[in-house]
Amino acid sequence: MAFIVILFGFGLAGGIVGKMKGSSFFIWFLVSFCVPFIGLVAALLYRWDNNELRRECPGCGKVVKLHDALCTSCGTELEFPEVAIAPESASVRRRPVAGPPSA
């Protein structure tokens, strides 16, 4: 019983780390649950998907990750672009700083 609790803990930790990095919670939960310590380390070492450069599909206009070979929307085969779009993490709006009070 204690072993199942430990497996569940590793699975939950791996799933949370995977989700924070922009990947699937369920996939990283399964990996970390089935291979406890190694799965959690793999989730920690996995790349941050929201820091990946993006590009626009010439077929449908959907913005996809730069490393995608096919558009997930229309199935167009994508060539390496000359211009890349900034990653999602760079496009997050920042909260405006409060200025001096108006009279």
N, CA, C and O atoms as a MOPAC input file, in Angstrom:
PM7 MOZYME 1SCF
protein

 N      0.81900 1    -1.19900 1     0.00000 1
 C      0.00000 1     0.00000 1     0.00000 1
 C      0.86300 1     1.26500 1     0.00000 1
 O      0.57900 1     2.23200 1    -0.70700 1
 N      1.92900 1     1.23300 1     0.81400 1
 C      2.81600 1     2.40400 1     0.88100 1
 C      3.50600 1     2.63700 1    -0.45600 1
 O      3.76300 1     3.78000 1    -0.83400 1
 N      3.81000 1     1.54400 1    -1.18200 1
 C      4.45500 1     1.67600 1    -2.48300 1
 C      3.54800 1     2.40000 1    -3.47500 1
 O      4.02800 1     3.21200 1    -4.26600 1
 N      2.25000 1     2.12000 1    -3.44500 1
 C      1.28700 1     2.79500 1    -4.33800 1
 C      1.22100 1     4.28500 1    -4.01300 1
 O      1.12800 1     5.11300 1    -4.91900 1
 N      1.26800 1     4.62700 1    -2.74500 1
 C      1.24900 1     6.03600 1    -2.33200 1
 C      2.50100 1     6.74600 1    -2.83900 1
 O      2.42000 1     7.88200 1    -3.30700 1
 N      3.65000 1     6.09400 1    -2.75200 1
 C      4.90300 1     6.68000 1    -3.25000 1
 C      4.82900 1     6.85500 1    -4.76500 1
 O      5.21300 1     7.89900 1    -5.29100 1
 N      4.33200 1     5.82800 1    -5.47000 1
 C      4.17700 1     5.93800 1    -6.92800 1
 C      3.24300 1     7.07800 1    -7.29600 1
 O      3.52500 1     7.83600 1    -8.22400 1
 N      2.14500 1     7.20700 1    -6.58600 1
 C      1.18900 1     8.28300 1    -6.85200 1
 C      1.82800 1     9.64400 1    -6.59400 1
 O      1.59900 1    10.58600 1    -7.35300 1
 N      2.62000 1     9.75900 1    -5.54400 1
 C      3.31300 1    11.01500 1    -5.24800 1
 C      4.28700 1    11.40900 1    -6.34500 1
 O      4.31700 1    12.56300 1    -6.77100 1
 N      5.09200 1    10.43800 1    -6.80700 1
 C      6.00100 1    10.72000 1    -7.91700 1
 C      5.22600 1    11.07800 1    -9.18500 1
 O      5.61500 1    11.98900 1    -9.91700 1
 N      4.13100 1    10.36200 1    -9.44300 1
 C      3.31900 1    10.65200 1   -10.62200 1
 C      2.73100 1    12.04900 1   -10.57300 1
 O      2.74400 1    12.77200 1   -11.57000 1
 N      2.21900 1    12.42600 1    -9.42100 1
 C      1.64300 1    13.76100 1    -9.25600 1
 C      2.71100 1    14.84600 1    -9.41800 1
 O      2.46900 1    15.86000 1   -10.07400 1
 N      3.87600 1    14.64100 1    -8.83200 1
 C      4.95700 1    15.62300 1    -8.95500 1
 C      5.41000 1    15.75200 1   -10.40600 1
 O      5.60700 1    16.86500 1   -10.89400 1
 N      5.57700 1    14.63800 1   -11.09400 1
 C      5.98000 1    14.67300 1   -12.50500 1
 C      4.92900 1    15.32700 1   -13.38300 1
 O      5.26600 1    16.07000 1   -14.30500 1
 N      3.66000 1    15.05900 1   -13.10800 1
 C      2.57900 1    15.67500 1   -13.87100 1
 C      2.52200 1    17.17500 1   -13.68400 1
 O      2.30400 1    17.91400 1   -14.64400 1
 N      2.71400 1    17.62900 1   -12.46800 1
 C      2.69500 1    19.07200 1   -12.18800 1
 C      3.87000 1    19.76700 1   -12.86500 1
 O      3.70500 1    20.83500 1   -13.45400 1
 N      5.05500 1    19.16700 1   -12.78300 1
 C      6.22400 1    19.75800 1   -13.43700 1
 C      6.02600 1    19.79800 1   -14.95000 1
 O      6.33800 1    20.80300 1   -15.59000 1
 N      5.51400 1    18.71900 1   -15.52100 1
 C      5.26100 1    18.68600 1   -16.96300 1
 C      4.25300 1    19.73400 1   -17.39100 1
 O      4.43000 1    20.37700 1   -18.42600 1
 N      3.20000 1    19.91500 1   -16.61100 1
 C      2.18000 1    20.92100 1   -16.92600 1
 C      2.75100 1    22.33300 1   -16.82000 1
 O      2.42000 1    23.19300 1   -17.63700 1
 N      3.60200 1    22.58300 1   -15.82700 1
 C      4.22800 1    23.89300 1   -15.67700 1
 C      5.11400 1    24.22300 1   -16.87800 1
 O      5.25600 1    25.38800 1   -17.24900 1
 N      5.69800 1    23.20800 1   -17.47200 1
 C      6.57800 1    23.42800 1   -18.61200 1
 C      5.81800 1    23.46600 1   -19.93100 1
 O      6.43500 1    23.58600 1   -20.98900 1
 N      4.48900 1    23.36500 1   -19.89200 1
 C      3.67500 1    23.48800 1   -21.09300 1
 C      3.37000 1    22.18100 1   -21.78900 1
 O      2.91500 1    22.18600 1   -22.93300 1
 N      3.60500 1    21.07500 1   -21.13700 1
 C      3.35300 1    19.77000 1   -21.72300 1
 C      2.10400 1    19.15700 1   -21.09000 1
 O      1.38400 1    19.82600 1   -20.34900 1
 N      1.85700 1    17.89700 1   -21.38300 1
 C      0.67100 1    17.20800 1   -20.89200 1
 C      0.85600 1    16.70100 1   -19.46300 1
 O      1.83100 1    16.00900 1   -19.16600 1
 N     -0.07400 1    17.04400 1   -18.58900 1
 C     -0.05100 1    16.55200 1   -17.20700 1
 C     -0.16400 1    15.03800 1   -17.18200 1
 O      0.58800 1    14.36600 1   -16.47600 1
 N     -1.11300 1    14.49300 1   -17.96000 1
 C     -1.40500 1    13.06500 1   -17.93200 1
 C     -0.20200 1    12.23200 1   -18.38800 1
 O      0.11100 1    11.21200 1   -17.77500 1
 N      0.47100 1    12.66200 1   -19.45900 1
 C      1.62100 1    11.90200 1   -19.95900 1
 C      2.74200 1    11.87900 1   -18.92600 1
 O      3.32000 1    10.82400 1   -18.66400 1
 N      3.05300 1    13.03800 1   -18.33600 1
 C      4.12900 1    13.08100 1   -17.34900 1
 C      3.71800 1    12.39000 1   -16.05500 1
 O      4.57500 1    11.86100 1   -15.34700 1
 N      2.43500 1    12.38100 1   -15.73300 1
 C      1.96400 1    11.61700 1   -14.57200 1
 C      2.23500 1    10.13500 1   -14.79100 1
 O      2.75400 1     9.45800 1   -13.90300 1
 N      1.88300 1     9.62400 1   -15.98400 1
 C      2.10400 1     8.20500 1   -16.27200 1
 C      3.58200 1     7.84100 1   -16.27400 1
 O      3.96800 1     6.81300 1   -15.71800 1
 N      4.40600 1     8.67200 1   -16.89200 1
 C      5.84600 1     8.39700 1   -16.93500 1
 C      6.42300 1     8.37000 1   -15.52500 1
 O      7.16300 1     7.45300 1   -15.16900 1
 N      6.08400 1     9.37700 1   -14.72400 1
 C      6.62500 1     9.45300 1   -13.36600 1
 C      6.03500 1     8.38000 1   -12.45000 1
 O      6.69100 1     7.95700 1   -11.49900 1
 N      4.82300 1     7.94200 1   -12.72000 1
 C      4.19200 1     6.88600 1   -11.93200 1
 C      4.83500 1     5.53300 1   -12.23700 1
 O      5.11600 1     4.75100 1   -11.32900 1
 N      5.06500 1     5.26400 1   -13.53300 1
 C      5.60800 1     3.96100 1   -13.93100 1
 C      7.09900 1     3.82500 1   -13.63700 1
 O      7.56400 1     2.74500 1   -13.27100 1
 N      7.84400 1     4.90800 1   -13.79300 1
 C      9.28500 1     4.88700 1   -13.52500 1
 C      9.55800 1     6.02500 1   -12.55500 1
 O      9.98100 1     7.10000 1   -12.97800 1
 N      9.32400 1     5.81300 1   -11.25700 1
 C      9.24100 1     6.89700 1   -10.28400 1
 C     10.35500 1     7.94400 1   -10.30800 1
 O     10.08700 1     9.09000 1   -10.67100 1
 N     11.55800 1     7.61100 1    -9.94800 1
 C     12.59300 1     8.63000 1    -9.81500 1
 C     13.04200 1     9.14700 1   -11.18400 1
 O     13.18200 1    10.35500 1   -11.37500 1
 N     13.26500 1     8.25300 1   -12.12000 1
 C     13.74400 1     8.63100 1   -13.45300 1
 C     12.69400 1     9.46400 1   -14.19200 1
 O     13.04600 1    10.40100 1   -14.90900 1
 N     11.42600 1     9.13900 1   -14.02900 1
 C     10.36300 1     9.90500 1   -14.67300 1
 C     10.28700 1    11.33800 1   -14.16500 1
 O     10.07700 1    12.26400 1   -14.94800 1
 N     10.45300 1    11.52200 1   -12.88100 1
 C     10.43500 1    12.87100 1   -12.31500 1
 C     11.65100 1    13.67100 1   -12.77000 1
 O     11.52600 1    14.85600 1   -13.08000 1
 N     12.82200 1    13.04400 1   -12.81500 1
 C     14.02500 1    13.72300 1   -13.30400 1
 C     13.85800 1    14.09200 1   -14.77100 1
 O     14.26100 1    15.18000 1   -15.18200 1
 N     13.27000 1    13.20600 1   -15.56700 1
 C     13.03300 1    13.50300 1   -16.98300 1
 C     12.08600 1    14.68800 1   -17.13400 1
 O     12.29400 1    15.53200 1   -18.00500 1
 N     11.06500 1    14.76500 1   -16.31400 1
 C     10.13200 1    15.89800 1   -16.36500 1
 C     10.84300 1    17.19000 1   -15.99000 1
 O     10.58200 1    18.23700 1   -16.58200 1
 N     11.73400 1    17.12500 1   -15.01700 1
 C     12.48400 1    18.31500 1   -14.61600 1
 C     13.44400 1    18.77800 1   -15.70600 1
 O     13.66300 1    19.97800 1   -15.86900 1
 N     14.01600 1    17.84000 1   -16.45200 1
 C     14.98100 1    18.18300 1   -17.49900 1
 C     14.33300 1    18.48700 1   -18.84700 1
 O     15.01500 1    18.93300 1   -19.77000 1
 N     13.02800 1    18.25000 1   -18.97400 1
 C     12.31600 1    18.48400 1   -20.23200 1
 C     12.30100 1    19.98000 1   -20.55800 1
 O     12.33300 1    20.82000 1   -19.65900 1
 N     12.25200 1    20.30100 1   -21.84900 1
 C     12.31900 1    21.70800 1   -22.26700 1
 C     11.03300 1    22.46300 1   -21.89900 1
 O      9.97900 1    21.85800 1   -21.70400 1
 N     11.14100 1    23.77700 1   -21.80900 1
 C     10.00200 1    24.64900 1   -21.55000 1
 C      9.33400 1    24.94800 1   -22.89000 1
 O      9.88700 1    25.70100 1   -23.69200 1
 N      8.14700 1    24.37100 1   -23.15000 1
 C      7.47400 1    24.57100 1   -24.42900 1
 C      7.03500 1    26.00900 1   -24.65500 1
 O      6.93800 1    26.43700 1   -25.80500 1
 N      6.76700 1    26.77100 1   -23.60200 1
 C      6.33000 1    28.14600 1   -23.80300 1
 C      7.50000 1    29.07900 1   -24.10900 1
 O      7.28900 1    30.26500 1   -24.36500 1
 N      8.74600 1    28.55600 1   -24.08600 1
 C      9.91600 1    29.34900 1   -24.47300 1
 C     10.38500 1    29.02900 1   -25.89100 1
 O     11.38300 1    29.58900 1   -26.34600 1
 N      9.68500 1    28.14200 1   -26.59500 1
 C     10.05700 1    27.75700 1   -27.95000 1
 C      9.60900 1    28.82000 1   -28.95900 1
 O      8.53300 1    29.40200 1   -28.82700 1
 N     10.45100 1    29.06300 1   -29.96500 1
 C     10.06300 1    29.97400 1   -31.03700 1
 C      8.89700 1    29.37700 1   -31.82100 1
 O      8.71500 1    28.16000 1   -31.84300 1
 N      8.11600 1    30.22900 1   -32.45700 1
 C      6.93600 1    29.78000 1   -33.19900 1
 C      7.00900 1    30.27900 1   -34.63500 1
 O      7.85000 1    31.11000 1   -34.97600 1
 N      6.11800 1    29.76000 1   -35.46900 1
 C      5.99600 1    30.20700 1   -36.85600 1
 C      4.54800 1    30.10900 1   -37.29000 1
 O      3.73800 1    29.43200 1   -36.65700 1
 N      4.23400 1    30.79700 1   -38.38400 1
 C      2.87000 1    30.80500 1   -38.89900 1
 C      2.76600 1    29.85100 1   -40.08300 1
 O      3.62400 1    29.85400 1   -40.96700 1
 N      1.71900 1    29.03900 1   -40.09900 1
 C      1.48500 1    28.10600 1   -41.19400 1
 C      1.07400 1    28.88800 1   -42.44400 1
 O      0.16300 1    29.71400 1   -42.37800 1
 N      1.73100 1    28.63900 1   -43.58000 1
 C      1.34800 1    29.34900 1   -44.80100 1
 C     -0.00600 1    28.88500 1   -45.35600 1
 O     -0.62800 1    29.59700 1   -46.14400 1
 N     -0.45800 1    27.70300 1   -44.95200 1
 C     -1.71800 1    27.17500 1   -45.45700 1
 C     -2.94200 1    27.75100 1   -44.76500 1
 O     -3.87900 1    28.20300 1   -45.42300 1
 N     -2.93400 1    27.73600 1   -43.42200 1
 C     -4.12800 1    28.16200 1   -42.68200 1
 C     -3.88200 1    29.37400 1   -41.79000 1
 O     -4.83900 1    29.98200 1   -41.30900 1
 N     -2.62100 1    29.74000 1   -41.55700 1
 C     -2.31700 1    30.90300 1   -40.73800 1
 C     -2.20900 1    30.61900 1   -39.25300 1
 O     -2.01700 1    31.54500 1   -38.46500 1
 N     -2.33000 1    29.35800 1   -38.84900 1
 C     -2.22800 1    29.01000 1   -37.43100 1
 C     -0.77400 1    29.14000 1   -36.98300 1
 O      0.14400 1    28.79000 1   -37.72400 1
 N     -0.57400 1    29.64300 1   -35.77200 1
 C      0.77100 1    29.76600 1   -35.21400 1
 C      1.10600 1    28.46000 1   -34.50800 1
 O      0.39800 1    28.03400 1   -33.59600 1
 N      2.22100 1    27.81400 1   -34.94900 1
 C      2.65900 1    26.53700 1   -34.39000 1
 C      4.09800 1    26.66300 1   -33.90600 1
 O      4.77800 1    27.63900 1   -34.22400 1
 N      4.56000 1    25.69400 1   -33.15000 1
 C      5.93700 1    25.68700 1   -32.66300 1
 C      6.90500 1    25.55500 1   -33.83700 1
 O      6.57200 1    24.94500 1   -34.85300 1
 N      8.08600 1    26.11900 1   -33.69800 1
 C      9.09100 1    26.10500 1   -34.75100 1
 C      9.54500 1    24.68700 1   -35.07000 1
 O      9.87600 1    24.39600 1   -36.22000 1
 N      9.56700 1    23.80500 1   -34.08600 1
 C     10.05200 1    22.43600 1   -34.29500 1
 C      9.00300 1    21.51500 1   -34.90900 1
 O      9.32200 1    20.36900 1   -35.22600 1
 N      7.75300 1    21.97500 1   -35.08900 1
 C      6.72600 1    21.14700 1   -35.71800 1
 C      6.99600 1    21.00800 1   -37.21300 1
 O      7.28000 1    21.99700 1   -37.88800 1
 N      6.90800 1    19.78700 1   -37.73000 1
 C      7.13800 1    19.54400 1   -39.15400 1
 C      5.84400 1    19.64300 1   -39.95200 1
 O      5.87000 1    19.94900 1   -41.14500 1
 N      4.70800 1    19.38400 1   -39.29600 1
 C      3.40000 1    19.47200 1   -39.93900 1
 C      2.49800 1    20.39100 1   -39.12900 1
 O      2.57700 1    20.43000 1   -37.90200 1
 N      1.63300 1    21.13600 1   -39.83300 1
 C      0.65300 1    21.97500 1   -39.15100 1
 C     -0.38300 1    21.06900 1   -38.50000 1
 O     -0.89900 1    20.15600 1   -39.14400 1
 N     -0.68900 1    21.31000 1   -37.24100 1
 C     -1.64600 1    20.46900 1   -36.53000 1
 C     -3.07800 1    20.77800 1   -36.93300 1
 O     -3.98900 1    20.02200 1   -36.59600 1
 N     -3.29200 1    21.86700 1   -37.64200 1
 C     -4.64000 1    22.24600 1   -38.04700 1
 C     -4.99000 1    21.72800 1   -39.44600 1
 O     -6.02000 1    21.08200 1   -39.63600 1
 N     -4.11800 1    22.01800 1   -40.42600 1
 C     -4.45300 1    21.67900 1   -41.81000 1
 C     -3.58000 1    20.57900 1   -42.40100 1
 O     -3.88500 1    20.07400 1   -43.48200 1
 N     -2.49400 1    20.19200 1   -41.71500 1
 C     -1.63700 1    19.11100 1   -42.19300 1
 C     -0.59500 1    19.52300 1   -43.21600 1
 O      0.05700 1    18.66200 1   -43.80500 1
 N     -0.42000 1    20.82900 1   -43.44300 1
 C      0.56900 1    21.30900 1   -44.39600 1
 C      1.97300 1    20.98600 1   -43.88800 1
 O      2.26900 1    21.17100 1   -42.70800 1
 N      2.84400 1    20.49900 1   -44.79200 1
 C      4.22700 1    20.25800 1   -44.42200 1
 C      4.94400 1    21.59500 1   -44.33800 1
 O      4.89800 1    22.39000 1   -45.27700 1
 N      5.59800 1    21.83800 1   -43.23000 1
 C      6.20600 1    23.14000 1   -42.96900 1
 C      7.69700 1    23.12300 1   -43.23300 1
 O      8.41300 1    22.24300 1   -42.75300 1
 N      8.16200 1    24.09300 1   -43.99300 1
 C      9.59300 1    24.29600 1   -44.22200 1
 C     10.12800 1    25.20500 1   -43.13300 1
 O      9.35000 1    25.87300 1   -42.45200 1
 N     11.44000 1    25.24400 1   -42.95600 1
 C     12.02900 1    26.11600 1   -41.94500 1
 C     11.85900 1    27.56400 1   -42.38200 1
 O     12.27900 1    27.91800 1   -43.48300 1
 N     11.25300 1    28.41500 1   -41.55100 1
 C     10.96100 1    29.79200 1   -41.95300 1
 C     12.19200 1    30.69800 1   -41.88300 1
 O     13.16200 1    30.40700 1   -41.18400 1
 N     12.12300 1    31.79300 1   -42.62100 1
 C     13.19200 1    32.78400 1   -42.54600 1
 C     13.00700 1    33.68300 1   -41.33000 1
 O     13.98000 1    34.19800 1   -40.78000 1
 N     11.75000 1    33.87200 1   -40.90800 1
 C     11.43800 1    34.72300 1   -39.76700 1
 C     10.62200 1    33.90600 1   -38.77200 1
 O      9.65000 1    33.24700 1   -39.14000 1
 N     11.02900 1    33.95900 1   -37.51600 1
 C     10.30600 1    33.24100 1   -36.46800 1
 C      9.53400 1    34.24100 1   -35.61700 1
 O      9.89300 1    35.41500 1   -35.52700 1
 N      8.47100 1    33.75000 1   -34.99900 1
 C      7.64600 1    34.56000 1   -34.10100 1
 C      8.16300 1    34.35500 1   -32.68200 1
 O      8.62900 1    33.26900 1   -32.33800 1
 N      8.08400 1    35.38200 1   -31.87300 1
 C      8.55500 1    35.30900 1   -30.49500 1
 C      7.82200 1    34.21000 1   -29.73500 1
 O      6.67600 1    33.89300 1   -30.05600 1
 N      8.47500 1    33.62500 1   -28.72700 1
 C      7.81900 1    32.57400 1   -27.93400 1
 C      6.64800 1    33.11800 1   -27.12300 1
 O      6.51700 1    34.32500 1   -26.92100 1
 N      5.80100 1    32.19900 1   -26.66400 1
 C      4.62100 1    32.57900 1   -25.88700 1
 C      4.99800 1    33.31400 1   -24.61000 1
 O      4.28000 1    34.21500 1   -24.17800 1
 N      6.10700 1    32.94000 1   -24.01000 1
 C      6.50200 1    33.57700 1   -22.76300 1
 C      6.85000 1    35.04800 1   -22.96700 1
 O      6.71100 1    35.84300 1   -22.03800 1
 N      7.29400 1    35.42200 1   -24.14900 1
 C      7.63500 1    36.82100 1   -24.42800 1
 C      6.39500 1    37.64200 1   -24.74800 1
 O      6.40900 1    38.86500 1   -24.61200 1
 N      5.31900 1    36.97900 1   -25.17100 1
 C      4.11800 1    37.70900 1   -25.56300 1
 C      3.11200 1    37.86000 1   -24.42900 1
 O      2.03100 1    38.41100 1   -24.63900 1
 N      3.44400 1    37.38200 1   -23.23400 1
 C      2.55100 1    37.52200 1   -22.08500 1
 C      2.50400 1    38.99300 1   -21.69200 1
 O      3.53800 1    39.63900 1   -21.52300 1
 N      1.29800 1    39.50400 1   -21.55200 1
 C      1.14700 1    40.91100 1   -21.18000 1
 C      1.57300 1    41.12200 1   -19.74500 1
 O      1.28200 1    40.31900 1   -18.85800 1
 N      2.25600 1    42.20200 1   -19.54700 1
 C      2.66800 1    42.56100 1   -18.19500 1
 C      1.68200 1    43.57300 1   -17.64300 1
 O      1.11100 1    44.37900 1   -18.37800 1
 N      1.49600 1    43.51400 1   -16.33500 1
 C      0.58200 1    44.43400 1   -15.68000 1
 C      1.17500 1    45.85100 1   -15.72300 1
 O      2.35300 1    46.02600 1   -15.41100 1
 N      0.38500 1    46.85900 1   -16.10200 1
 C      0.93700 1    48.21600 1   -16.14800 1
 C      1.30600 1    48.72200 1   -14.75200 1
 O      0.65200 1    48.41800 1   -13.75500 1
 N      2.36300 1    49.49100 1   -14.73000 1
 C      2.82900 1    50.06200 1   -13.46900 1
 C      1.98200 1    51.28400 1   -13.16100 1
 O      1.73400 1    52.11100 1   -14.03900 1
 N      1.54400 1    51.39800 1   -11.93200 1
 C      0.70400 1    52.53100 1   -11.53100 1
 C      1.52600 1    53.80800 1   -11.58200 1
 O      2.63700 1    53.86800 1   -11.05500 1
 N      0.98100 1    54.80500 1   -12.20800 1
 C      1.66200 1    56.10200 1   -12.31700 1
 C      1.27100 1    57.00600 1   -11.14500 1
 O      0.60000 1    56.56800 1   -10.21000 1
 N      1.69300 1    58.25200 1   -11.20500 1
 C      1.34500 1    59.17600 1   -10.12800 1
 C     -0.16900 1    59.44100 1   -10.12000 1
 O     -0.80400 1    59.43000 1   -11.17500 1
 N     -0.72700 1    59.67100 1    -8.96800 1
 C     -2.17900 1    59.90900 1    -8.88800 1
 C     -2.52900 1    61.20000 1    -9.62300 1
 O     -1.80600 1    62.19500 1    -9.55500 1
 N     -3.66400 1    61.15400 1   -10.32900 1
 C     -4.09000 1    62.35700 1   -11.05300 1
 C     -4.86800 1    63.27100 1   -10.10700 1
 O     -5.57500 1    62.82400 1    -9.20400 1
 N     -4.70600 1    64.56600 1   -10.35500 1
 C     -5.31600 1    65.56500 1    -9.47000 1
 C     -6.74400 1    65.82700 1    -9.78500 1
 O     -7.38300 1    66.64400 1    -9.12200 1

